[in-house]
Amino acid sequence: MTQNDQEIRQRFGKAIRRRRRELDITQEKLAELAELHRTYISNLERGDANPTLDMINRLAKALDISIAQLFTD
C-alpha cells in the first residue's frame, strides 16, 4: 500500500465519522443501518479498511448522503 492509498482511506474514514457525528448516531447504529459489523465501521473510520463499492453505497445510504459527498471535503 502506498502513502497515497493510506491518505485516501484516512480521508474517507474522517468523512464517515464526520457525517455519523452530524447525524448523532453511534458506530453501532451506523453498522445496523448499513448492515455491517461495528468493528468494520471502526476500521473504516481509522482508515484501516478498504471498502468495496457495495460497502460505500451501503454507507452512503445509511448516512443519507451521496457517494460523491463522501469523497469531497
Phi and psi in degrees as a GROMACS rama.xvg file:
@    title "Ramachandran Plot"
@    xaxis  label "Phi"
@    yaxis  label "Psi"
@TYPE xy
-86.7995  167.074  THR-2
-59.6648  -39.4218  GLN-3
-64.024  -40.3315  ASN-4
-59.4038  -45.9057  ASP-5
-64.0836  -39.9419  GLN-6
-63.5432  -40.6408  GLU-7
-63.121  -44.8708  ILE-8
-62.7105  -40.7862  ARG-9
-67.7859  -41.0554  GLN-10
-64.2241  -41.3395  ARG-11
-63.3305  -44.0117  PHE-12
-60.5007  -40.4584  GLY-13
-65.4347  -37.057  LYS-14
-65.4416  -40.3941  ALA-15
-62.591  -48.8445  ILE-16
-61.38  -45.1783  ARG-17
-60.1171  -47.6781  ARG-18
-66.8336  -39.3896  ARG-19
-60.8219  -41.9918  ARG-20
-70.0222  -35.5825  ARG-21
-58.237  -39.09  GLU-22
-81.8691  -7.20712  LEU-23
56.4043  50.1202  ASP-24
-122.34  153.399  ILE-25
-81.0418  166.562  THR-26
-59.9243  -38.1644  GLN-27
-62.8203  -43.2498  GLU-28
-65.7837  -42.8785  LYS-29
-60.9956  -43.4557  LEU-30
-59.1865  -42.4681  ALA-31
-62.9384  -46.4757  GLU-32
-63.7889  -36.8705  LEU-33
-91.3898  -2.64696  ALA-34
57.9382  48.3715  GLU-35
-127.725  170.562  LEU-36
-86.1881  144.927  HIS-37
-59.0405  -37.7655  ARG-38
-66.5403  -28.9906  THR-39
-67.3754  -40.51  TYR-40
-60.7374  -44.1291  ILE-41
-59.8475  -45.5505  SER-42
-61.6453  -40.5613  ASN-43
-61.8479  -48.171  LEU-44
-63.8706  -28.0309  GLU-45
-85.1184  -9.06516  ARG-46
83.2549  17.9065  GLY-47
-93.6918  -7.3846  ASP-48
-116.653  151.442  ALA-49
-114.532  93.4234  ASN-50
-71.5337  148.967  PRO-51
-80.0095  169.15  THR-52
-60.8026  -37.606  LEU-53
-61.4856  -44.274  ASP-54
-64.0096  -41.9595  MET-55
-62.1137  -42.2001  ILE-56
-62.6898  -44.8777  ASN-57
-63.2486  -40.3446  ARG-58
-65.4241  -44.5229  LEU-59
-59.9069  -44.3455  ALA-60
-63.6222  -43.6997  LYS-61
-64.4459  -32.0626  ALA-62
-91.8916  0.20418  LEU-63
52.923  53.2954  ASP-64
-145.812  154.475  ILE-65
-77.2856  156.264  SER-66
-58.9912  -42.5244  ILE-67
-58.6953  -38.6685  ALA-68
-66.0494  -26.0294  GLN-69
-71.5942  -19.6581  LEU-70
-107.322  -2.90882  PHE-71
-111.915  141.415  THR-72
